[in-house]
Amino acid sequence: MSMRGRRPARPFVMTFAVLALLAACKDANGRHQAASLAGARPPAETRAPNGEGQTPAFPNQTRAPQPASTERFSIRTVVSGLSHPWALAFLPDGRLLVTERPGRLRIVSPAGEVSAPVAGLPKVDARDQGGLLDVELSPSFATDGLIYWSYAEPRPGGNGTAVARGRLVADGPEPRVENVQVIFRQQPTFDSTKHFGSRLVFAPDGTLFVTLGERSLPASRVKAQDLSTDFGKVVRINPDGSIPKDNPFVSQAGDRPEIWSYGHRNVQAAALDLKGRLWTVEHGPKGGDELNRPEAGKNYGWPVITYGIDYSGAPIGEGLTAKAGMEQPVYYWDPVIAPSGMTFYTGDAFPAWKGSILIGGLVQKGVVRLVLGPDDRVAAEERLPIGERVRDVRQGPDGAVWLVTDETDGKILKLSPAG
């Protein structure tokens, strides 16, 4: 349903047959070369990288070959006219929660009927990259009715990522949240309108992972390596905001006990795999978007090591891509895809996608599909064109793939098998 006048949007359907590219690719230095190996498939990315002379640490760490099989799909616009929607979450009855960065949370029916804004949410700092961001249901939603959301919280002297929860009252013409509690605040407060991170993922043990950006500016960037701050971290908290006793830095004086992993830039994609392990994708600089599997207490390098370069064209720090004690990304992109939102696909609607990671691409204006091998390395990469900035990716109850597009005229899109 269109937000304009609340009239049903005329659905448009686009069908894509994703075909193999020409049997040619570029190597890590951007030189054009034939794919001469028997059976070799070219990578999806063939442009020259920004990090000239940088080489991957192991095979297929970047520019993996395209997969041997793919799927044809159709796209239907379920809702249009949203203002920079950021995240989706499915309610048990099939309705969706969708956030809009200006600070509105809405409930959307599968047919596209859009509710009035949900009342009771706290104020947000909606400047630039801020606003109302992720939303997630409590693992016990059926009994407690709680939802969780992240947002850029305005504070004296600046702002910071915060997480709140409240009981959703979703029936009737005036939906609302009650008993709102702020359960987490990124520390310290900082005056920036960028890099809030903000994905929320509940682990199988009931704890909550929250991804946090390093706030972008030179003064805050280096704090991604500082365990006394929450900048550039993945944190792990209990559903009430308390700290799990088995967090890696919980007993180290001066370190923030909520920290799970550090050395991140701006993580805006996170999901659990089929084994219940956390995976993330973070925005890199000019080149250097990263897929990681964050583990307790480990350092993922930013800004000491990174692929890609600064936006000015200068190296980041000493220009290092590897250093002892710092983790390599499972995969990286140079040039960037600008990743936001991800899911591990488990449905039956698209058999060739089963087990794949689906990642939203803002610059890519589509969905990036990664196929993992048994060693947790990337075996193949495919680009699925959508034509708009994809901010979030979710699997629906019927196995369809649902997207939100981060535009002034933002949309909820549904990907179904082409019939």
Summary of the structure (lengths in Angstrom):
residues: 419
radius of gyration: 20.7
end to end distance: 23.2
largest distance: 62.9
contacts: 1459
relative contact order: 0.14
helix: 4%
strand: 40%
